[in-house]
Amino acid sequence: MTTFVDRVELHVAAGSGGHGCASVHREKFKPLGGPDGGNGGRGGDVMLVVDQSVTTLLDYHHSPHRKATSGKPGEGGNRSGKDGQDLILPVPDGTVVLDKAGNVLADLVGQGTSYVAAEGGRGGLGNAALSSARRKAPGFALLGVPGGLQDIVLELKTVADVALVGYPSAGKSSLISVLSAAKPKIADYPFTTLVPNLGVVTAGETVYTIADVPGLIPGASQGKGLGLEFLRHVERCSVLVHVLDTATLESERDPISDLDIIEEELKQYGGLDNRPRMVVLNKIDVPDGKDLAEMVRPDLERRGYRVFEVSAVAHMGLRELSFALAEMVAAARAAKPKEEATRIVIRPKAVDDAGFTVAQEEDGLFRVRGEKPERWVRQTDFNNDEAVGYLADRLNRLGVEAQLMKAGARSGDGVAIGPEENAVVFDWEPTVMAGAEMLGRRGEDHRLDEPRPAAQRRRDKQAERDESEKEYDDFEPF
């Protein structure tokens, strides 16, 4: 049974926003008490959060489909719907989030680091929130926006200070077991270690983590053996330690050739040239191993390596190795650039940015793309003429109609709002003034009108002028 997974494909779906409610307050002797429809609740987000207690992606291997809850619809009596609950997905420290094309979306390192993988849809406004001096009794509400969908790939890259690399059965797991409290599976046959092992070592005042990388053999960088699966775990390590077997029973192998082969695999994988290296000659408790270590040590030192002769089984040379590793880790940490304080970056909107684009396609169709127009279309109930008129008002105020005319659109031309796979298409009929300006006060019930004093009429007229100049999206509180 699989117990360690370091790469999974995850399908996440955020919760959809709840629909707004179109309701009129009803009370004895007050048949037209005004709109009181509540807003829909926000859909829950899907968030990836680093949790130090999680060490594998196994849960997502078995259950790759995850969905947050949706918001509840609004109700009459100005009762807003309940927000959907965010779905928190714990991931190991060092998890990289990629899209299906392999582009990095987030690199999650450090306890509590989070990434919103899918954003919940906003709730629709009820008719109480849509009412105004010009629209006293809207007979419609906005629909909730569907939650975001995303297919992502999670890759785990072990976060450690020291990586032990070498041939299978070179003694990497044994070395971790005696330097730290880690208890990896150890046996005298190749590929005993099928997962990276991680241990914590204390040497004086320095505490560092050490990991072994299993399965490195010739051709590992091209996928032979297990190497390609686990080479990614070397990327975050600051120090690389070659563990060389001085007592191998394979006649065609020796420490120098083993070192050259592993270095070639690391070179082929790429991105590791700047890591400091050390060589550990293991198994010197075997007589032939001790002799071979003494023979190859001068050659390795001429290449510029620090060399240590140890025996994980007999606990020989471990103290010196542990403190030498602590020294290299401390130097690597000191060489890292200091993290700067968090800065707030303000990117003002360009003065000529309309928030949408209009382009004519080869078949003559005019396509409108933009976050606001596409969201407004999704929020519109096209079975309600008043809601459709409200959409026309919003689009006109945003400048979509003017831009269509500038692009050469004529009466009867096809216009699509949204992406090709999920667009609303209609035949465009240009107007000098759209929506409420042309048709009067859409959504207003004249039975609510009462004689007004002159001062009140002036205030209402001023409110109408103010609203006509206002961006319709401003009063959406989500």
C-alpha distance (Angstrom), angle and dihedral (degrees) to the residues before:
residue distance angle dihedral
M1 . . .
T2 3.80 . .
T3 3.81 111.9 .
F4 3.81 101.0 166.4
V5 3.79 127.0 47.0
D6 3.79 122.7 171.8
R7 3.82 101.1 172.3
V8 3.79 128.2 45.6
E9 3.78 139.5 157.8
L10 3.78 111.8 -128.4
H11 3.79 128.8 -164.8
V12 3.80 111.4 -156.9
A13 3.80 129.9 -175.3
A14 3.78 124.6 -173.0
G15 3.78 121.7 -145.0
S16 3.79 120.0 -91.7
G17 3.77 121.9 -119.4
G18 3.79 118.0 -104.1
H19 3.81 119.2 -109.4
G20 3.76 119.6 -104.0
C21 3.81 118.2 -115.3
A22 3.81 126.6 -118.3
S23 3.79 105.6 -152.3
V24 3.81 138.8 147.3
H25 3.77 121.7 -144.0
R26 3.78 110.5 -112.7
E27 3.77 123.3 -163.2
K28 3.77 134.9 153.7
F29 3.81 110.7 -80.3
K30 3.84 89.0 6.8
P31 3.80 105.9 84.7
L32 3.83 92.2 164.5
G33 3.77 104.1 41.0
G34 3.79 94.4 157.1
P35 3.82 133.2 -106.0
D36 3.81 117.0 -43.6
G37 3.82 104.5 165.8
G38 3.82 113.5 141.6
N39 3.79 128.6 -136.1
G40 3.79 124.1 -100.1
G41 3.79 120.1 -108.7
R42 3.81 123.6 -104.5
G43 3.80 118.3 -102.2
G44 3.79 118.3 -114.4
D45 3.82 121.9 -101.1
V46 3.79 125.0 -127.6
M47 3.81 107.8 -129.5
L48 3.81 132.0 -175.4
V49 3.81 111.4 -147.8
V50 3.82 127.4 -176.8
D51 3.79 112.0 -118.1
Q52 3.81 117.2 -175.6
S53 3.81 91.2 -151.5
V54 3.82 91.4 62.8
T55 3.81 114.9 82.3
T56 3.80 104.5 167.1
L57 3.80 141.4 38.3
L58 3.80 91.3 -132.7
D59 3.82 95.4 121.8
Y60 3.81 91.5 58.9
H61 3.80 91.4 46.2
H62 3.81 89.0 62.3
S63 3.83 96.5 36.5
P64 3.82 109.4 29.7
H65 3.82 96.5 162.6
R66 3.82 114.9 80.0
K67 3.82 127.9 171.8
A68 3.79 133.5 -178.5
T69 3.79 121.8 -140.0
S70 3.80 122.2 -93.8
G71 3.78 127.4 -121.0
K72 3.78 119.8 -100.3
P73 3.83 121.1 -112.7
G74 3.77 120.4 -103.2
E75 3.77 121.3 -104.6
G76 3.78 138.6 -151.2
G77 3.76 120.3 -84.0
N78 3.82 90.7 55.6
R79 3.81 90.8 -72.9
S80 3.79 112.0 155.2
G81 3.79 120.5 -149.0
K82 3.78 121.1 -105.9
D83 3.80 117.0 -97.6
G84 3.79 118.3 -112.0
Q85 3.79 116.6 -107.1
D86 3.80 118.2 -105.8
L87 3.80 114.6 -117.0
I88 3.81 110.8 -132.0
L89 3.81 114.0 -159.2
P90 3.84 112.8 -167.4
V91 3.81 114.6 -143.3
P92 3.83 132.4 -178.4
D93 3.77 122.2 -94.3
G94 3.80 108.0 -90.2
T95 3.81 98.1 34.8
V96 3.80 115.4 153.9
V97 3.81 118.5 -154.4
L98 3.81 116.7 -148.8
D99 3.78 135.4 173.5
K100 3.80 123.2 -123.7
A101 3.82 90.3 -89.3
G102 3.82 91.9 56.1
N103 3.80 97.4 -106.2
V104 3.81 113.8 146.0
L105 3.80 111.9 -115.3
A106 3.81 98.8 173.5
D107 3.80 140.4 -5.2
L108 3.79 108.1 -148.8
V109 3.79 111.4 -157.1
G110 3.79 124.0 154.0
Q111 3.79 134.0 36.2
G112 3.79 112.0 -65.6
T113 3.81 96.8 13.1
S114 3.80 107.3 146.9
Y115 3.78 141.7 -169.4
V116 3.80 128.3 -168.0
A117 3.80 102.8 -131.3
A118 3.81 94.7 -179.5
E119 3.79 126.5 13.7
G120 3.78 120.9 -138.0
G121 3.79 118.8 -118.4
R122 3.78 119.3 -106.5
G123 3.78 118.5 -111.7
G124 3.79 121.2 -108.2
L125 3.79 120.4 -107.7
G126 3.77 118.4 -110.2
N127 3.78 121.5 -130.8
A128 3.81 90.7 -100.8
A129 3.82 89.7 63.8
L130 3.81 90.9 44.6
S131 3.81 94.9 53.6
S132 3.78 119.7 104.2
A133 3.78 141.8 154.4
R134 3.81 88.5 -76.4
R135 3.80 96.5 38.9
K136 3.77 106.1 39.7
A137 3.82 99.2 163.9
P138 3.81 112.9 23.3
G139 3.76 111.3 -167.1
F140 3.78 93.6 -155.2
A141 3.78 142.5 54.8
L142 3.80 133.7 -154.5
L143 3.76 121.9 -99.2
G144 3.79 122.2 -122.3
V145 3.80 117.7 -99.7
P146 3.83 115.6 -113.5
G147 3.80 115.4 -110.3
G148 3.78 121.2 -105.3
L149 3.81 121.8 -92.2
Q150 3.79 125.0 -153.6
D151 3.79 138.7 169.3
I152 3.79 109.3 -149.4
V153 3.79 138.1 173.2
L154 3.80 120.9 -135.4
E155 3.81 118.7 -155.1
L156 3.78 123.1 -176.1
K157 3.78 118.2 -143.9
T158 3.78 112.1 -175.0
V159 3.80 114.3 -117.9
A160 3.82 106.1 -140.5
D161 3.80 138.4 136.5
V162 3.81 97.0 -135.6
A163 3.80 129.6 34.7
L164 3.80 121.3 -162.6
V165 3.80 111.8 -149.3
G166 3.76 130.5 -179.9
Y167 3.78 146.5 102.1
P168 3.80 120.9 -44.0
S169 3.82 111.6 -83.9
A170 3.81 92.4 20.1
G171 3.81 88.3 125.1
K172 3.81 102.6 -101.3
S173 3.80 95.3 135.2
S174 3.80 91.1 44.6
L175 3.79 89.7 52.0
I176 3.83 92.0 51.9
S177 3.79 91.0 48.0
V178 3.82 93.1 56.7
L179 3.81 97.5 38.4
S180 3.81 94.2 49.0
A181 3.78 141.6 13.7
A182 3.81 92.8 -95.1
K183 3.81 115.7 125.5
P184 3.81 108.2 -157.0
K185 3.80 123.4 173.7
I186 3.80 108.2 -92.3
A187 3.82 129.2 -168.7
D188 3.79 137.6 147.5
Y189 3.80 97.5 -109.3
P190 3.84 129.9 86.6
F191 3.80 120.3 -88.5
T192 3.79 94.7 20.1
T193 3.82 86.2 141.1
L194 3.78 110.6 65.6
V195 3.81 98.2 164.7
P196 3.82 133.2 41.0
N197 3.80 111.6 -93.9
L198 3.77 121.1 -146.2
G199 3.80 128.4 -159.3
V200 3.80 137.7 173.3
V201 3.82 119.0 -129.9
T202 3.81 128.1 -166.5
A203 3.79 117.5 -157.6
G204 3.79 112.9 172.0
E205 3.79 107.4 -54.6
T206 3.80 93.9 -19.6
V207 3.78 121.3 93.6
Y208 3.79 117.1 -171.6
T209 3.80 139.6 164.1
I210 3.76 124.3 -120.8
A211 3.81 128.8 -163.7
D212 3.78 135.8 -177.2
V213 3.79 123.1 -139.6
P214 3.80 112.2 -144.0
G215 3.75 130.3 -149.2
L216 3.81 105.2 29.2
I217 3.80 109.6 158.2
P218 3.82 133.2 139.8
G219 3.80 107.9 -59.1
A220 3.82 94.6 22.9
S221 3.82 92.7 130.5
Q222 3.83 88.7 57.0
G223 3.80 92.8 50.2
K224 3.79 102.6 -90.7
G225 3.79 114.6 146.8
L226 3.79 114.6 -17.3
G227 3.78 97.9 -48.4
L228 3.79 100.3 101.6
E229 3.80 90.1 51.6
F230 3.81 92.6 56.4
L231 3.81 106.9 27.2
R232 3.80 87.8 90.4
H233 3.81 87.7 68.2
V234 3.82 89.5 67.3
E235 3.81 93.7 59.4
R236 3.81 97.6 82.2
C237 3.81 96.5 41.7
S238 3.80 117.2 107.5
V239 3.83 98.3 -155.6
L240 3.81 129.1 37.7
V241 3.79 119.6 -152.4
H242 3.80 120.4 -165.8
V243 3.80 109.0 -147.0
L244 3.83 106.8 -159.0
D245 3.79 124.5 -166.9
T246 3.81 111.1 -132.3
A247 3.81 94.0 180.0
T248 3.79 102.4 50.4
L249 3.80 116.8 148.7
E250 3.82 92.8 -148.0
S251 3.79 107.7 104.2
E252 3.81 95.4 -154.3
R253 3.83 92.6 57.2
D254 3.80 132.4 79.4
P255 3.83 133.1 161.5
I256 3.81 95.2 -99.8
S257 3.81 95.3 51.3
D258 3.81 90.3 43.5
L259 3.79 89.6 54.2
D260 3.82 93.0 48.5
I261 3.81 92.5 49.4
I262 3.81 94.6 48.8
E263 3.81 91.4 45.9
E264 3.80 89.6 52.3
E265 3.82 90.6 51.9
L266 3.81 90.5 50.3
K267 3.80 89.7 48.9
Q268 3.80 91.9 50.2
Y269 3.80 90.7 50.0
G270 3.81 89.2 52.0
G271 3.80 137.9 -153.9
L272 3.82 97.1 69.9
D273 3.79 103.0 91.1
N274 3.81 95.0 103.5
R275 3.82 96.8 54.1
P276 3.82 116.6 109.3
R277 3.83 113.1 -115.8
M278 3.76 137.0 -148.7
V279 3.82 131.8 -176.9
V280 3.81 123.8 -138.3
L281 3.81 117.3 -167.4
N282 3.79 103.1 -154.2
K283 3.83 133.4 -163.8
I284 3.82 97.7 36.3
D285 3.81 87.4 149.9
V286 3.82 85.9 81.2
P287 3.85 109.4 81.4
D288 3.80 94.7 -132.9
G289 3.81 89.0 45.4
K290 3.79 92.2 55.3
D291 3.80 91.6 49.7
L292 3.80 92.9 48.3
A293 3.81 91.6 48.2
E294 3.80 90.9 54.5
M295 3.81 90.3 49.5
V296 3.81 97.8 51.3
R297 3.80 98.8 36.4
P298 3.85 96.5 83.7
D299 3.82 90.8 50.7
L300 3.81 91.5 50.9
E301 3.80 92.9 47.8
R302 3.82 90.1 51.2
R303 3.80 86.7 57.9
G304 3.80 88.8 58.0
Y305 3.82 99.9 -104.1
R306 3.78 125.3 138.9
V307 3.82 103.5 -128.3
F308 3.78 128.8 -155.4
E309 3.79 126.5 -175.1
V310 3.81 111.9 -147.7
S311 3.76 144.4 157.5
A312 3.79 116.4 -147.9
V313 3.80 90.7 -168.3
A314 3.81 96.7 49.4
H315 3.83 94.4 34.1
M316 3.80 91.8 -123.4
G317 3.83 121.6 159.4
L318 3.82 94.2 -2.6
R319 3.81 98.6 124.4
E320 3.81 93.2 54.4
L321 3.80 90.4 46.2
S322 3.79 93.0 49.2
F323 3.81 93.8 52.4
A324 3.80 92.4 43.8
L325 3.80 89.8 53.8
A326 3.82 90.0 48.5
E327 3.80 89.1 53.2
M328 3.81 92.7 51.2
V329 3.81 92.2 45.7
A330 3.81 91.7 50.6
A331 3.81 90.4 50.5
A332 3.81 91.3 48.6
R333 3.80 91.5 49.9
A334 3.80 91.7 48.9
A335 3.80 90.9 50.6
K336 3.80 92.9 55.6
P337 3.81 114.3 99.0
K338 3.77 113.0 -105.8
E339 3.77 115.2 -106.6
E340 3.75 111.6 -108.3
A341 3.77 121.8 -130.6
T342 3.78 114.0 -91.1
R343 3.77 110.6 -85.4
I344 3.77 125.6 -157.4
V345 3.79 109.8 -130.7
I346 3.79 115.1 -155.7
R347 3.78 116.0 -160.2
P348 3.80 107.8 -175.1
K349 3.76 118.1 -150.8
A350 3.79 114.0 -102.1
V351 3.81 113.6 -105.6
D352 3.81 90.4 -125.7
D353 3.82 95.5 46.3
A354 3.81 106.9 114.7
G355 3.81 93.4 -176.7
F356 3.81 93.1 -119.1
T357 3.79 142.0 52.8
V358 3.79 133.2 -137.8
A359 3.80 119.4 -156.0
Q360 3.78 132.8 169.4
E361 3.81 114.6 -132.3
E362 3.80 128.7 -147.7
D363 3.80 93.5 -94.5
G364 3.82 90.5 54.8
L365 3.81 95.0 -104.0
F366 3.81 115.9 139.2
R367 3.79 111.6 -137.9
V368 3.80 122.8 -159.2
R369 3.80 116.5 -158.1
G370 3.77 127.3 -178.6
E371 3.78 140.3 113.4
K372 3.80 95.7 -107.8
P373 3.82 100.9 43.9
E374 3.81 91.9 45.8
R375 3.79 92.7 48.6
W376 3.80 92.6 46.3
V377 3.80 90.6 53.4
R378 3.81 91.0 51.8
Q379 3.81 89.4 50.9
T380 3.81 94.6 52.8
D381 3.80 124.4 99.3
F382 3.80 100.7 -145.7
N383 3.80 91.1 -165.6
N384 3.79 88.6 68.7
D385 3.82 114.9 73.5
E386 3.78 91.8 -160.2
A387 3.82 91.1 54.4
V388 3.81 89.9 49.5
G389 3.80 89.9 51.3
Y390 3.80 89.8 50.4
L391 3.80 89.1 53.4
A392 3.81 89.3 51.2
D393 3.81 89.5 52.8
R394 3.80 92.0 51.4
L395 3.79 94.7 47.4
N396 3.77 92.2 47.6
R397 3.78 93.2 49.8
L398 3.80 90.2 49.3
G399 3.81 88.6 55.7
V400 3.80 99.3 -112.4
E401 3.82 94.2 131.0
A402 3.79 92.8 49.1
Q403 3.80 90.6 49.0
L404 3.81 91.4 49.8
M405 3.79 90.5 53.3
K406 3.80 90.1 47.9
A407 3.82 89.9 51.5
G408 3.82 90.2 54.9
A409 3.79 101.1 -101.7
R410 3.81 115.0 160.1
S411 3.75 134.6 -165.3
G412 3.80 110.9 -68.8
D413 3.83 95.0 21.2
G414 3.79 116.4 136.6
V415 3.81 116.2 -106.9
A416 3.81 123.9 -171.1
I417 3.80 124.1 -166.7
G418 3.78 114.0 -159.4
P419 3.82 137.8 16.5
E420 3.77 120.8 -35.5
E421 3.81 94.7 -103.5
N422 3.81 95.3 49.4
A423 3.80 110.7 24.6
V424 3.78 135.9 136.8
V425 3.81 109.3 -131.2
F426 3.81 124.8 -164.6
D427 3.79 140.5 157.0
W428 3.77 108.6 -100.6
E429 3.79 120.8 -126.5
P430 3.82 109.5 -174.0
T431 3.78 119.0 -141.1
V432 3.77 131.9 -169.0
M433 3.80 87.8 -133.2
A434 3.76 123.5 15.4
G435 3.76 133.5 -143.3
A436 3.78 118.8 -23.7
E437 3.81 94.5 9.2
M438 3.81 91.2 59.7
L439 3.76 103.0 33.5
G440 3.78 98.7 37.0
R441 3.78 125.7 -115.8
R442 3.78 99.9 -13.9
G443 3.80 112.8 -156.7
E444 3.78 95.4 21.2
D445 3.80 120.1 128.0
H446 3.81 108.8 -148.0
R447 3.80 90.3 -158.5
L448 3.80 85.0 75.8
D449 3.79 91.7 59.2
E450 3.77 117.8 108.2
P451 3.80 130.5 179.6
R452 3.77 107.3 -80.7
P453 3.78 130.0 -158.3
A454 3.78 117.7 -115.1
A455 3.82 93.6 -104.9
Q456 3.79 91.2 53.3
R457 3.80 91.5 48.4
R458 3.80 89.9 52.8
R459 3.81 91.5 50.0
D460 3.81 91.3 48.6
K461 3.78 91.4 48.8
Q462 3.80 90.7 50.9
A463 3.82 89.2 49.5
E464 3.79 89.4 53.1
R465 3.81 91.0 52.5
D466 3.81 91.5 47.8
E467 3.77 92.1 50.2
S468 3.79 93.2 48.4
E469 3.81 88.7 58.2
K470 3.79 94.6 45.7
E471 3.82 125.7 97.0
Y472 3.78 105.8 -113.4
D473 3.80 92.0 -139.4
D474 3.79 93.9 59.6
F475 3.77 96.6 84.2
E476 3.81 94.8 52.1
P477 3.82 101.0 108.2
F478 3.80 96.8 -160.3
